[in-house]
């Protein structure tokens, strides 16, 4: 991250997940946004902000009848006992 911009994603990091189900591969990778996080606030608990990237892919060799299309999304983001839910169109 340089000047608040993500220049590259750490896809090989152990914090990333990678799962393939029925030929659809989903990779997710979080990135701590250090400049936006407050590690030592004057009061209250520390606050950490993350950006994340989701990559969904399928082999180009899959037949037309097996191709998938993302039409909706529902992400449950868990952090220290808190949950945030993101819903919306794909």
PDB file of N, CA, C and O in Angstrom, chain B, residues numbered from 101:
ATOM      1  N   UNK B 101       0.863  -1.179   0.000  1.00  0.00           N
ATOM      2  CA  UNK B 101       0.000   0.000   0.000  1.00  0.00           C
ATOM      3  C   UNK B 101       0.900   1.229   0.000  1.00  0.00           C
ATOM      4  O   UNK B 101       1.761   1.377   0.867  1.00  0.00           O
ATOM      5  N   UNK B 102       0.697   2.107  -0.974  1.00  0.00           N
ATOM      6  CA  UNK B 102       1.463   3.346  -1.087  1.00  0.00           C
ATOM      7  C   UNK B 102       0.469   4.481  -1.260  1.00  0.00           C
ATOM      8  O   UNK B 102      -0.374   4.443  -2.156  1.00  0.00           O
ATOM      9  N   UNK B 103       0.565   5.495  -0.402  1.00  0.00           N
ATOM     10  CA  UNK B 103      -0.342   6.636  -0.453  1.00  0.00           C
ATOM     11  C   UNK B 103      -1.810   6.207  -0.455  1.00  0.00           C
ATOM     12  O   UNK B 103      -2.633   6.792  -1.159  1.00  0.00           O
ATOM     13  N   UNK B 104      -2.129   5.186   0.334  1.00  0.00           N
ATOM     14  CA  UNK B 104      -3.500   4.729   0.449  1.00  0.00           C
ATOM     15  C   UNK B 104      -3.993   3.867  -0.700  1.00  0.00           C
ATOM     16  O   UNK B 104      -5.153   3.454  -0.707  1.00  0.00           O
ATOM     17  N   UNK B 105      -3.136   3.589  -1.668  1.00  0.00           N
ATOM     18  CA  UNK B 105      -3.521   2.754  -2.810  1.00  0.00           C
ATOM     19  C   UNK B 105      -2.904   1.373  -2.682  1.00  0.00           C
ATOM     20  O   UNK B 105      -1.745   1.229  -2.291  1.00  0.00           O
ATOM     21  N   UNK B 106      -3.687   0.365  -3.015  1.00  0.00           N
ATOM     22  CA  UNK B 106      -3.185  -0.999  -3.003  1.00  0.00           C
ATOM     23  C   UNK B 106      -2.483  -1.254  -4.328  1.00  0.00           C
ATOM     24  O   UNK B 106      -3.103  -1.192  -5.390  1.00  0.00           O
ATOM     25  N   UNK B 107      -1.194  -1.540  -4.261  1.00  0.00           N
ATOM     26  CA  UNK B 107      -0.414  -1.772  -5.471  1.00  0.00           C
ATOM     27  C   UNK B 107      -0.327  -3.258  -5.821  1.00  0.00           C
ATOM     28  O   UNK B 107      -0.068  -3.614  -6.971  1.00  0.00           O
ATOM     29  N   UNK B 108      -0.539  -4.106  -4.849  1.00  0.00           N
ATOM     30  CA  UNK B 108      -0.484  -5.544  -5.097  1.00  0.00           C
ATOM     31  C   UNK B 108      -1.157  -6.286  -3.960  1.00  0.00           C
ATOM     32  O   UNK B 108      -1.215  -5.795  -2.833  1.00  0.00           O
ATOM     33  N   UNK B 109      -1.662  -7.465  -4.258  1.00  0.00           N
ATOM     34  CA  UNK B 109      -2.347  -8.271  -3.245  1.00  0.00           C
ATOM     35  C   UNK B 109      -1.477  -9.453  -2.877  1.00  0.00           C
ATOM     36  O   UNK B 109      -0.894 -10.089  -3.755  1.00  0.00           O
ATOM     37  N   UNK B 110      -1.381  -9.759  -1.586  1.00  0.00           N
ATOM     38  CA  UNK B 110      -0.514 -10.854  -1.120  1.00  0.00           C
ATOM     39  C   UNK B 110      -1.195 -12.219  -1.279  1.00  0.00           C
ATOM     40  O   UNK B 110      -1.490 -12.877  -0.282  1.00  0.00           O
ATOM     41  N   UNK B 111      -1.449 -12.657  -2.534  1.00  0.00           N
ATOM     42  CA  UNK B 111      -2.213 -13.888  -2.766  1.00  0.00           C
ATOM     43  C   UNK B 111      -1.590 -15.113  -2.117  1.00  0.00           C
ATOM     44  O   UNK B 111      -2.315 -16.070  -1.842  1.00  0.00           O
ATOM     45  N   UNK B 112      -0.323 -15.137  -1.864  1.00  0.00           N
ATOM     46  CA  UNK B 112       0.307 -16.309  -1.257  1.00  0.00           C
ATOM     47  C   UNK B 112       0.266 -16.306   0.265  1.00  0.00           C
ATOM     48  O   UNK B 112       0.744 -17.250   0.894  1.00  0.00           O
ATOM     49  N   UNK B 113      -0.294 -15.266   0.864  1.00  0.00           N
ATOM     50  CA  UNK B 113      -0.312 -15.136   2.318  1.00  0.00           C
ATOM     51  C   UNK B 113      -1.200 -16.195   2.963  1.00  0.00           C
ATOM     52  O   UNK B 113      -2.209 -16.591   2.379  1.00  0.00           O
ATOM     53  N   UNK B 114      -0.833 -16.667   4.174  1.00  0.00           N
ATOM     54  CA  UNK B 114      -1.692 -17.612   4.887  1.00  0.00           C
ATOM     55  C   UNK B 114      -3.032 -16.990   5.299  1.00  0.00           C
ATOM     56  O   UNK B 114      -3.959 -17.720   5.650  1.00  0.00           O
ATOM     57  N   UNK B 115      -3.151 -15.667   5.265  1.00  0.00           N
ATOM     58  CA  UNK B 115      -4.418 -15.014   5.596  1.00  0.00           C
ATOM     59  C   UNK B 115      -5.429 -15.160   4.462  1.00  0.00           C
ATOM     60  O   UNK B 115      -6.626 -14.956   4.668  1.00  0.00           O
ATOM     61  N   UNK B 116      -4.956 -15.510   3.271  1.00  0.00           N
ATOM     62  CA  UNK B 116      -5.853 -15.676   2.123  1.00  0.00           C
ATOM     63  C   UNK B 116      -6.472 -17.070   2.150  1.00  0.00           C
ATOM     64  O   UNK B 116      -5.892 -18.016   2.685  1.00  0.00           O
ATOM     65  N   UNK B 117      -7.656 -17.175   1.565  1.00  0.00           N
ATOM     66  CA  UNK B 117      -8.283 -18.498   1.448  1.00  0.00           C
ATOM     67  C   UNK B 117      -8.482 -18.813  -0.025  1.00  0.00           C
ATOM     68  O   UNK B 117      -8.607 -17.918  -0.860  1.00  0.00           O
ATOM     69  N   UNK B 118      -8.508 -20.096  -0.320  1.00  0.00           N
ATOM     70  CA  UNK B 118      -8.616 -20.562  -1.700  1.00  0.00           C
ATOM     71  C   UNK B 118      -9.415 -21.854  -1.677  1.00  0.00           C
ATOM     72  O   UNK B 118      -8.989 -22.834  -1.067  1.00  0.00           O
ATOM     73  N   UNK B 119     -10.574 -21.868  -2.339  1.00  0.00           N
ATOM     74  CA  UNK B 119     -11.443 -23.042  -2.302  1.00  0.00           C
ATOM     75  C   UNK B 119     -12.071 -23.251  -3.677  1.00  0.00           C
ATOM     76  O   UNK B 119     -12.507 -22.295  -4.319  1.00  0.00           O
ATOM     77  N   UNK B 120     -12.114 -24.498  -4.120  1.00  0.00           N
ATOM     78  CA  UNK B 120     -12.769 -24.835  -5.381  1.00  0.00           C
ATOM     79  C   UNK B 120     -13.904 -25.802  -5.096  1.00  0.00           C
ATOM     80  O   UNK B 120     -13.710 -26.833  -4.451  1.00  0.00           O
ATOM     81  N   UNK B 121     -15.096 -25.461  -5.583  1.00  0.00           N
ATOM     82  CA  UNK B 121     -16.281 -26.294  -5.417  1.00  0.00           C
ATOM     83  C   UNK B 121     -16.965 -26.431  -6.768  1.00  0.00           C
ATOM     84  O   UNK B 121     -17.323 -25.434  -7.395  1.00  0.00           O
ATOM     85  N   UNK B 122     -17.142 -27.656  -7.208  1.00  0.00           N
ATOM     86  CA  UNK B 122     -17.798 -27.946  -8.484  1.00  0.00           C
ATOM     87  C   UNK B 122     -17.212 -27.122  -9.630  1.00  0.00           C
ATOM     88  O   UNK B 122     -17.945 -26.618 -10.480  1.00  0.00           O
ATOM     89  N   UNK B 123     -15.888 -26.992  -9.643  1.00  0.00           N
ATOM     90  CA  UNK B 123     -15.195 -26.309 -10.728  1.00  0.00           C
ATOM     91  C   UNK B 123     -15.113 -24.797 -10.603  1.00  0.00           C
ATOM     92  O   UNK B 123     -14.487 -24.147 -11.440  1.00  0.00           O
ATOM     93  N   UNK B 124     -15.731 -24.222  -9.576  1.00  0.00           N
ATOM     94  CA  UNK B 124     -15.676 -22.773  -9.366  1.00  0.00           C
ATOM     95  C   UNK B 124     -14.660 -22.498  -8.265  1.00  0.00           C
ATOM     96  O   UNK B 124     -14.799 -22.979  -7.140  1.00  0.00           O
ATOM     97  N   UNK B 125     -13.640 -21.719  -8.602  1.00  0.00           N
ATOM     98  CA  UNK B 125     -12.583 -21.390  -7.638  1.00  0.00           C
ATOM     99  C   UNK B 125     -12.842 -20.004  -7.061  1.00  0.00           C
ATOM    100  O   UNK B 125     -13.034 -19.039  -7.802  1.00  0.00           O
ATOM    101  N   UNK B 126     -12.844 -19.912  -5.740  1.00  0.00           N
ATOM    102  CA  UNK B 126     -13.034 -18.634  -5.049  1.00  0.00           C
ATOM    103  C   UNK B 126     -11.809 -18.390  -4.187  1.00  0.00           C
ATOM    104  O   UNK B 126     -11.453 -19.208  -3.339  1.00  0.00           O
ATOM    105  N   UNK B 127     -11.166 -17.246  -4.419  1.00  0.00           N
ATOM    106  CA  UNK B 127     -10.018 -16.844  -3.609  1.00  0.00           C
ATOM    107  C   UNK B 127     -10.358 -15.522  -2.938  1.00  0.00           C
ATOM    108  O   UNK B 127     -10.900 -14.615  -3.570  1.00  0.00           O
ATOM    109  N   UNK B 128     -10.036 -15.420  -1.662  1.00  0.00           N
ATOM    110  CA  UNK B 128     -10.280 -14.196  -0.897  1.00  0.00           C
ATOM    111  C   UNK B 128      -9.001 -13.822  -0.174  1.00  0.00           C
ATOM    112  O   UNK B 128      -8.316 -14.674   0.392  1.00  0.00           O
ATOM    113  N   UNK B 129      -8.690 -12.528  -0.201  1.00  0.00           N
ATOM    114  CA  UNK B 129      -7.451 -12.078   0.419  1.00  0.00           C
ATOM    115  C   UNK B 129      -7.674 -10.728   1.107  1.00  0.00           C
ATOM    116  O   UNK B 129      -8.000  -9.745   0.442  1.00  0.00           O
ATOM    117  N   UNK B 130      -7.498 -10.671   2.444  1.00  0.00           N
ATOM    118  CA  UNK B 130      -7.617  -9.395   3.151  1.00  0.00           C
ATOM    119  C   UNK B 130      -6.279  -8.669   3.188  1.00  0.00           C
ATOM    120  O   UNK B 130      -5.219  -9.287   3.088  1.00  0.00           O
ATOM    121  N   UNK B 131      -6.343  -7.359   3.332  1.00  0.00           N
ATOM    122  CA  UNK B 131      -5.133  -6.551   3.424  1.00  0.00           C
ATOM    123  C   UNK B 131      -5.370  -5.468   4.473  1.00  0.00           C
ATOM    124  O   UNK B 131      -6.278  -4.649   4.328  1.00  0.00           O
ATOM    125  N   UNK B 132      -4.559  -5.461   5.524  1.00  0.00           N
ATOM    126  CA  UNK B 132      -4.667  -4.453   6.579  1.00  0.00           C
ATOM    127  C   UNK B 132      -4.305  -3.084   6.013  1.00  0.00           C
ATOM    128  O   UNK B 132      -3.236  -2.908   5.429  1.00  0.00           O
ATOM    129  N   UNK B 133      -5.199  -2.124   6.189  1.00  0.00           N
ATOM    130  CA  UNK B 133      -4.954  -0.756   5.738  1.00  0.00           C
ATOM    131  C   UNK B 133      -4.357   0.006   6.936  1.00  0.00           C
ATOM    132  O   UNK B 133      -5.079   0.621   7.721  1.00  0.00           O
ATOM    133  N   UNK B 134      -3.047  -0.051   7.049  1.00  0.00           N
ATOM    134  CA  UNK B 134      -2.339   0.482   8.213  1.00  0.00           C
ATOM    135  C   UNK B 134      -2.624   1.967   8.420  1.00  0.00           C
ATOM    136  O   UNK B 134      -2.866   2.391   9.550  1.00  0.00           O
ATOM    137  N   UNK B 135      -2.600   2.760   7.361  1.00  0.00           N
ATOM    138  CA  UNK B 135      -2.795   4.209   7.496  1.00  0.00           C
ATOM    139  C   UNK B 135      -4.195   4.559   7.987  1.00  0.00           C
ATOM    140  O   UNK B 135      -4.386   5.609   8.601  1.00  0.00           O
ATOM    141  N   UNK B 136      -5.179   3.695   7.728  1.00  0.00           N
ATOM    142  CA  UNK B 136      -6.555   3.960   8.140  1.00  0.00           C
ATOM    143  C   UNK B 136      -6.891   3.341   9.496  1.00  0.00           C
ATOM    144  O   UNK B 136      -7.951   3.624  10.054  1.00  0.00           O
ATOM    145  N   UNK B 137      -6.022   2.520  10.022  1.00  0.00           N
ATOM    146  CA  UNK B 137      -6.260   1.841  11.294  1.00  0.00           C
ATOM    147  C   UNK B 137      -5.727   2.678  12.446  1.00  0.00           C
ATOM    148  O   UNK B 137      -4.803   3.473  12.273  1.00  0.00           O
ATOM    149  N   UNK B 138      -6.315   2.493  13.619  1.00  0.00           N
ATOM    150  CA  UNK B 138      -5.885   3.208  14.819  1.00  0.00           C
ATOM    151  C   UNK B 138      -5.479   2.159  15.846  1.00  0.00           C
ATOM    152  O   UNK B 138      -6.329   1.605  16.543  1.00  0.00           O
ATOM    153  N   UNK B 139      -4.192   1.888  15.937  1.00  0.00           N
ATOM    154  CA  UNK B 139      -3.681   0.819  16.786  1.00  0.00           C
ATOM    155  C   UNK B 139      -3.640   1.193  18.266  1.00  0.00           C
ATOM    156  O   UNK B 139      -3.695   0.312  19.124  1.00  0.00           O
ATOM    157  N   UNK B 140      -3.544   2.472  18.573  1.00  0.00           N
ATOM    158  CA  UNK B 140      -3.423   2.911  19.970  1.00  0.00           C
ATOM    159  C   UNK B 140      -4.312   4.139  20.205  1.00  0.00           C
ATOM    160  O   UNK B 140      -3.802   5.244  20.391  1.00  0.00           O
ATOM    161  N   UNK B 141      -5.629   3.951  20.198  1.00  0.00           N
ATOM    162  CA  UNK B 141      -6.509   5.107  20.409  1.00  0.00           C
ATOM    163  C   UNK B 141      -6.402   5.632  21.831  1.00  0.00           C
ATOM    164  O   UNK B 141      -6.001   4.907  22.741  1.00  0.00           O
ATOM    165  N   UNK B 142      -6.762   6.894  22.015  1.00  0.00           N
ATOM    166  CA  UNK B 142      -6.747   7.501  23.349  1.00  0.00           C
ATOM    167  C   UNK B 142      -7.773   6.813  24.234  1.00  0.00           C
ATOM    168  O   UNK B 142      -7.518   6.587  25.417  1.00  0.00           O
ATOM    169  N   UNK B 143      -8.924   6.478  23.678  1.00  0.00           N
ATOM    170  CA  UNK B 143      -9.935   5.737  24.438  1.00  0.00           C
ATOM    171  C   UNK B 143     -10.575   4.703  23.524  1.00  0.00           C
ATOM    172  O   UNK B 143     -10.610   4.860  22.304  1.00  0.00           O
ATOM    173  N   UNK B 144     -11.072   3.659  24.133  1.00  0.00           N
ATOM    174  CA  UNK B 144     -11.726   2.601  23.377  1.00  0.00           C
ATOM    175  C   UNK B 144     -10.732   1.606  22.805  1.00  0.00           C
ATOM    176  O   UNK B 144      -9.518   1.784  22.911  1.00  0.00           O
ATOM    177  N   UNK B 145     -11.261   0.570  22.205  1.00  0.00           N
ATOM    178  CA  UNK B 145     -10.392  -0.476  21.653  1.00  0.00           C
ATOM    179  C   UNK B 145      -9.733  -0.030  20.353  1.00  0.00           C
ATOM    180  O   UNK B 145     -10.210   0.899  19.700  1.00  0.00           O
ATOM    181  N   UNK B 146      -8.646  -0.685  19.978  1.00  0.00           N
ATOM    182  CA  UNK B 146      -8.017  -0.386  18.687  1.00  0.00           C
ATOM    183  C   UNK B 146      -8.997  -0.681  17.548  1.00  0.00           C
ATOM    184  O   UNK B 146      -9.863  -1.547  17.676  1.00  0.00           O
ATOM    185  N   UNK B 147      -8.854   0.041  16.439  1.00  0.00           N
ATOM    186  CA  UNK B 147      -9.705  -0.187  15.266  1.00  0.00           C
ATOM    187  C   UNK B 147      -8.796  -0.506  14.086  1.00  0.00           C
ATOM    188  O   UNK B 147      -7.825   0.201  13.815  1.00  0.00           O
ATOM    189  N   UNK B 148      -9.127  -1.566  13.407  1.00  0.00           N
ATOM    190  CA  UNK B 148      -8.341  -1.999  12.257  1.00  0.00           C
ATOM    191  C   UNK B 148      -9.240  -2.003  11.022  1.00  0.00           C
ATOM    192  O   UNK B 148     -10.371  -2.486  11.071  1.00  0.00           O
ATOM    193  N   UNK B 149      -8.735  -1.468   9.931  1.00  0.00           N
ATOM    194  CA  UNK B 149      -9.491  -1.433   8.690  1.00  0.00           C
ATOM    195  C   UNK B 149      -8.802  -2.302   7.658  1.00  0.00           C
ATOM    196  O   UNK B 149      -7.581  -2.264   7.508  1.00  0.00           O
ATOM    197  N   UNK B 150      -9.595  -3.080   6.956  1.00  0.00           N
ATOM    198  CA  UNK B 150      -9.080  -3.988   5.943  1.00  0.00           C
ATOM    199  C   UNK B 150      -9.750  -3.720   4.596  1.00  0.00           C
ATOM    200  O   UNK B 150     -10.927  -3.367   4.529  1.00  0.00           O
ATOM    201  N   UNK B 151      -8.996  -3.891   3.558  1.00  0.00           N
ATOM    202  CA  UNK B 151      -9.543  -3.986   2.207  1.00  0.00           C
ATOM    203  C   UNK B 151      -9.498  -5.473   1.881  1.00  0.00           C
ATOM    204  O   UNK B 151      -8.710  -6.219   2.462  1.00  0.00           O
ATOM    205  N   UNK B 152     -10.329  -5.893   0.967  1.00  0.00           N
ATOM    206  CA  UNK B 152     -10.246  -7.289   0.575  1.00  0.00           C
ATOM    207  C   UNK B 152     -10.552  -7.421  -0.901  1.00  0.00           C
ATOM    208  O   UNK B 152     -11.242  -6.588  -1.489  1.00  0.00           O
ATOM    209  N   UNK B 153     -10.032  -8.471  -1.482  1.00  0.00           N
ATOM    210  CA  UNK B 153     -10.295  -8.757  -2.887  1.00  0.00           C
ATOM    211  C   UNK B 153     -10.770 -10.197  -2.981  1.00  0.00           C
ATOM    212  O   UNK B 153     -10.197 -11.105  -2.379  1.00  0.00           O
ATOM    213  N   UNK B 154     -11.815 -10.376  -3.740  1.00  0.00           N
ATOM    214  CA  UNK B 154     -12.363 -11.702  -4.002  1.00  0.00           C
ATOM    215  C   UNK B 154     -12.146 -11.990  -5.480  1.00  0.00           C
ATOM    216  O   UNK B 154     -12.489 -11.168  -6.329  1.00  0.00           O
ATOM    217  N   UNK B 155     -11.587 -13.138  -5.788  1.00  0.00           N
ATOM    218  CA  UNK B 155     -11.418 -13.572  -7.180  1.00  0.00           C
ATOM    219  C   UNK B 155     -12.214 -14.852  -7.377  1.00  0.00           C
ATOM    220  O   UNK B 155     -12.031 -15.830  -6.651  1.00  0.00           O
ATOM    221  N   UNK B 156     -13.082 -14.834  -8.348  1.00  0.00           N
ATOM    222  CA  UNK B 156     -13.879 -16.011  -8.673  1.00  0.00           C
ATOM    223  C   UNK B 156     -13.540 -16.396 -10.108  1.00  0.00           C
ATOM    224  O   UNK B 156     -13.606 -15.562 -11.012  1.00  0.00           O
ATOM    225  N   UNK B 157     -13.179 -17.648 -10.314  1.00  0.00           N
ATOM    226  CA  UNK B 157     -12.795 -18.076 -11.654  1.00  0.00           C
ATOM    227  C   UNK B 157     -13.280 -19.496 -11.923  1.00  0.00           C
ATOM    228  O   UNK B 157     -13.612 -20.256 -11.013  1.00  0.00           O
ATOM    229  N   UNK B 158     -13.303 -19.814 -13.206  1.00  0.00           N
ATOM    230  CA  UNK B 158     -13.693 -21.141 -13.643  1.00  0.00           C
ATOM    231  C   UNK B 158     -12.851 -21.442 -14.875  1.00  0.00           C
ATOM    232  O   UNK B 158     -12.581 -20.544 -15.673  1.00  0.00           O
ATOM    233  N   UNK B 159     -12.450 -22.650 -15.034  1.00  0.00           N
ATOM    234  CA  UNK B 159     -11.618 -23.027 -16.163  1.00  0.00           C
ATOM    235  C   UNK B 159     -12.336 -22.726 -17.483  1.00  0.00           C
ATOM    236  O   UNK B 159     -13.534 -22.974 -17.619  1.00  0.00           O
ATOM    237  N   UNK B 160     -11.601 -22.199 -18.435  1.00  0.00           N
ATOM    238  CA  UNK B 160     -12.161 -21.914 -19.759  1.00  0.00           C
ATOM    239  C   UNK B 160     -12.536 -23.206 -20.484  1.00  0.00           C
ATOM    240  O   UNK B 160     -13.277 -23.177 -21.467  1.00  0.00           O
ATOM    241  N   UNK B 161     -12.026 -24.333 -20.000  1.00  0.00           N
ATOM    242  CA  UNK B 161     -12.323 -25.628 -20.629  1.00  0.00           C
ATOM    243  C   UNK B 161     -13.689 -26.182 -20.236  1.00  0.00           C
ATOM    244  O   UNK B 161     -14.144 -27.168 -20.814  1.00  0.00           O
ATOM    245  N   UNK B 162     -14.345 -25.560 -19.262  1.00  0.00           N
ATOM    246  CA  UNK B 162     -15.655 -26.052 -18.838  1.00  0.00           C
ATOM    247  C   UNK B 162     -16.654 -25.921 -19.993  1.00  0.00           C
ATOM    248  O   UNK B 162     -16.654 -24.914 -20.702  1.00  0.00           O
ATOM    249  N   UNK B 163     -17.501 -26.933 -20.183  1.00  0.00           N
ATOM    250  CA  UNK B 163     -18.508 -26.817 -21.238  1.00  0.00           C
ATOM    251  C   UNK B 163     -19.529 -25.726 -20.905  1.00  0.00           C
ATOM    252  O   UNK B 163     -19.709 -25.374 -19.739  1.00  0.00           O
ATOM    253  N   UNK B 164     -20.180 -25.207 -21.911  1.00  0.00           N
ATOM    254  CA  UNK B 164     -21.166 -24.132 -21.753  1.00  0.00           C
ATOM    255  C   UNK B 164     -22.211 -24.472 -20.684  1.00  0.00           C
ATOM    256  O   UNK B 164     -22.616 -23.601 -19.914  1.00  0.00           O
ATOM    257  N   UNK B 165     -22.640 -25.720 -20.636  1.00  0.00           N
ATOM    258  CA  UNK B 165     -23.678 -26.134 -19.686  1.00  0.00           C
ATOM    259  C   UNK B 165     -23.211 -26.077 -18.235  1.00  0.00           C
ATOM    260  O   UNK B 165     -24.041 -26.077 -17.326  1.00  0.00           O
ATOM    261  N   UNK B 166     -21.895 -26.029 -17.997  1.00  0.00           N
ATOM    262  CA  UNK B 166     -21.360 -26.005 -16.630  1.00  0.00           C
ATOM    263  C   UNK B 166     -20.884 -24.626 -16.208  1.00  0.00           C
ATOM    264  O   UNK B 166     -20.423 -24.465 -15.078  1.00  0.00           O
ATOM    265  N   UNK B 167     -20.978 -23.632 -17.069  1.00  0.00           N
ATOM    266  CA  UNK B 167     -20.483 -22.297 -16.728  1.00  0.00           C
ATOM    267  C   UNK B 167     -21.364 -21.650 -15.681  1.00  0.00           C
ATOM    268  O   UNK B 167     -22.579 -21.846 -15.652  1.00  0.00           O
ATOM    269  N   UNK B 168     -20.728 -20.879 -14.827  1.00  0.00           N
ATOM    270  CA  UNK B 168     -21.436 -20.228 -13.717  1.00  0.00           C
ATOM    271  C   UNK B 168     -21.414 -18.718 -13.917  1.00  0.00           C
ATOM    272  O   UNK B 168     -20.521 -18.172 -14.565  1.00  0.00           O
ATOM    273  N   UNK B 169     -22.409 -18.062 -13.350  1.00  0.00           N
ATOM    274  CA  UNK B 169     -22.466 -16.595 -13.384  1.00  0.00           C
ATOM    275  C   UNK B 169     -22.853 -16.125 -11.979  1.00  0.00           C
ATOM    276  O   UNK B 169     -23.790 -16.643 -11.373  1.00  0.00           O
ATOM    277  N   UNK B 170     -22.120 -15.143 -11.481  1.00  0.00           N
ATOM    278  CA  UNK B 170     -22.401 -14.577 -10.170  1.00  0.00           C
ATOM    279  C   UNK B 170     -23.525 -13.551 -10.324  1.00  0.00           C
ATOM    280  O   UNK B 170     -23.342 -12.525 -10.979  1.00  0.00           O
ATOM    281  N   UNK B 171     -24.675 -13.820  -9.729  1.00  0.00           N
ATOM    282  CA  UNK B 171     -25.811 -12.900  -9.837  1.00  0.00           C
ATOM    283  C   UNK B 171     -26.124 -12.208  -8.521  1.00  0.00           C
ATOM    284  O   UNK B 171     -26.689 -11.114  -8.521  1.00  0.00           O
ATOM    285  N   UNK B 172     -25.771 -12.819  -7.406  1.00  0.00           N
ATOM    286  CA  UNK B 172     -25.994 -12.245  -6.074  1.00  0.00           C
ATOM    287  C   UNK B 172     -24.763 -12.542  -5.222  1.00  0.00           C
ATOM    288  O   UNK B 172     -24.011 -13.477  -5.497  1.00  0.00           O
ATOM    289  N   UNK B 173     -24.575 -11.732  -4.189  1.00  0.00           N
ATOM    290  CA  UNK B 173     -23.472 -12.014  -3.264  1.00  0.00           C
ATOM    291  C   UNK B 173     -23.965 -11.843  -1.835  1.00  0.00           C
ATOM    292  O   UNK B 173     -24.828 -11.014  -1.545  1.00  0.00           O
ATOM    293  N   UNK B 174     -23.402 -12.637  -0.970  1.00  0.00           N
ATOM    294  CA  UNK B 174     -23.710 -12.581   0.463  1.00  0.00           C
ATOM    295  C   UNK B 174     -22.420 -12.954   1.189  1.00  0.00           C
ATOM    296  O   UNK B 174     -22.056 -14.129   1.257  1.00  0.00           O
ATOM    297  N   UNK B 175     -21.736 -11.957   1.728  1.00  0.00           N
ATOM    298  CA  UNK B 175     -20.489 -12.198   2.445  1.00  0.00           C
ATOM    299  C   UNK B 175     -20.747 -11.977   3.926  1.00  0.00           C
ATOM    300  O   UNK B 175     -21.396 -11.004   4.312  1.00  0.00           O
ATOM    301  N   UNK B 176     -20.243 -12.872   4.744  1.00  0.00           N
ATOM    302  CA  UNK B 176     -20.264 -12.702   6.197  1.00  0.00           C
ATOM    303  C   UNK B 176     -18.810 -12.492   6.612  1.00  0.00           C
ATOM    304  O   UNK B 176     -17.978 -13.388   6.473  1.00  0.00           O
ATOM    305  N   UNK B 177     -18.519 -11.308   7.118  1.00  0.00           N
ATOM    306  CA  UNK B 177     -17.158 -10.952   7.502  1.00  0.00           C
ATOM    307  C   UNK B 177     -17.096 -10.973   9.017  1.00  0.00           C
ATOM    308  O   UNK B 177     -17.805 -10.223   9.688  1.00  0.00           O
ATOM    309  N   UNK B 178     -16.237 -11.844   9.557  1.00  0.00           N
ATOM    310  CA  UNK B 178     -16.132 -12.001  11.002  1.00  0.00           C
ATOM    311  C   UNK B 178     -14.811 -11.418  11.482  1.00  0.00           C
ATOM    312  O   UNK B 178     -13.765 -11.612  10.863  1.00  0.00           O
ATOM    313  N   UNK B 179     -14.884 -10.701  12.597  1.00  0.00           N
ATOM    314  CA  UNK B 179     -13.680 -10.092  13.157  1.00  0.00           C
ATOM    315  C   UNK B 179     -13.850  -9.963  14.660  1.00  0.00           C
ATOM    316  O   UNK B 179     -14.650  -9.156  15.133  1.00  0.00           O
ATOM    317  N   UNK B 180     -13.112 -10.742  15.396  1.00  0.00           N
ATOM    318  CA  UNK B 180     -13.109 -10.633  16.850  1.00  0.00           C
ATOM    319  C   UNK B 180     -14.491 -10.734  17.472  1.00  0.00           C
ATOM    320  O   UNK B 180     -14.805  -9.987  18.399  1.00  0.00           O
ATOM    321  N   UNK B 181     -15.320 -11.641  16.980  1.00  0.00           N
ATOM    322  CA  UNK B 181     -16.649 -11.822  17.543  1.00  0.00           C
ATOM    323  C   UNK B 181     -17.716 -10.936  16.908  1.00  0.00           C
ATOM    324  O   UNK B 181     -18.907 -11.130  17.154  1.00  0.00           O
ATOM    325  N   UNK B 182     -17.306  -9.977  16.104  1.00  0.00           N
ATOM    326  CA  UNK B 182     -18.252  -9.118  15.376  1.00  0.00           C
ATOM    327  C   UNK B 182     -18.510  -9.704  14.000  1.00  0.00           C
ATOM    328  O   UNK B 182     -17.642 -10.356  13.421  1.00  0.00           O
ATOM    329  N   UNK B 183     -19.703  -9.471  13.481  1.00  0.00           N
ATOM    330  CA  UNK B 183     -20.013  -9.889  12.129  1.00  0.00           C
ATOM    331  C   UNK B 183     -20.563  -8.728  11.331  1.00  0.00           C
ATOM    332  O   UNK B 183     -21.413  -7.979  11.813  1.00  0.00           O
ATOM    333  N   UNK B 184     -20.081  -8.578  10.116  1.00  0.00           N
ATOM    334  CA  UNK B 184     -20.648  -7.642   9.159  1.00  0.00           C
ATOM    335  C   UNK B 184     -21.130  -8.461   7.988  1.00  0.00           C
ATOM    336  O   UNK B 184     -20.475  -9.421   7.581  1.00  0.00           O
ATOM    337  N   UNK B 185     -22.283  -8.083   7.440  1.00  0.00           N
ATOM    338  CA  UNK B 185     -22.851  -8.804   6.300  1.00  0.00           C
ATOM    339  C   UNK B 185     -22.929  -7.844   5.114  1.00  0.00           C
ATOM    340  O   UNK B 185     -23.376  -6.704   5.239  1.00  0.00           O
ATOM    341  N   UNK B 186     -22.486  -8.334   3.975  1.00  0.00           N
ATOM    342  CA  UNK B 186     -22.556  -7.558   2.732  1.00  0.00           C
ATOM    343  C   UNK B 186     -23.441  -8.341   1.777  1.00  0.00           C
ATOM    344  O   UNK B 186     -23.143  -9.490   1.451  1.00  0.00           O
ATOM    345  N   UNK B 187     -24.523  -7.729   1.331  1.00  0.00           N
ATOM    346  CA  UNK B 187     -25.438  -8.342   0.363  1.00  0.00           C
ATOM    347  C   UNK B 187     -25.552  -7.426  -0.839  1.00  0.00           C
ATOM    348  O   UNK B 187     -25.374  -6.213  -0.726  1.00  0.00           O
ATOM    349  N   UNK B 188     -25.848  -8.000  -1.976  1.00  0.00           N
ATOM    350  CA  UNK B 188     -26.083  -7.171  -3.148  1.00  0.00           C
ATOM    351  C   UNK B 188     -25.970  -7.950  -4.427  1.00  0.00           C
ATOM    352  O   UNK B 188     -25.735  -9.158  -4.419  1.00  0.00           O
ATOM    353  N   UNK B 189     -26.141  -7.248  -5.533  1.00  0.00           N
ATOM    354  CA  UNK B 189     -26.018  -7.901  -6.834  1.00  0.00           C
ATOM    355  C   UNK B 189     -24.582  -8.336  -7.079  1.00  0.00           C
ATOM    356  O   UNK B 189     -23.645  -7.747  -6.539  1.00  0.00           O
ATOM    357  N   UNK B 190     -24.415  -9.368  -7.894  1.00  0.00           N
ATOM    358  CA  UNK B 190     -23.080  -9.865  -8.227  1.00  0.00           C
ATOM    359  C   UNK B 190     -22.410  -8.931  -9.153  1.00  0.00           C
ATOM    360  O   UNK B 190     -21.272  -9.170  -9.556  1.00  0.00           O
TER     361      UNK B 190
END
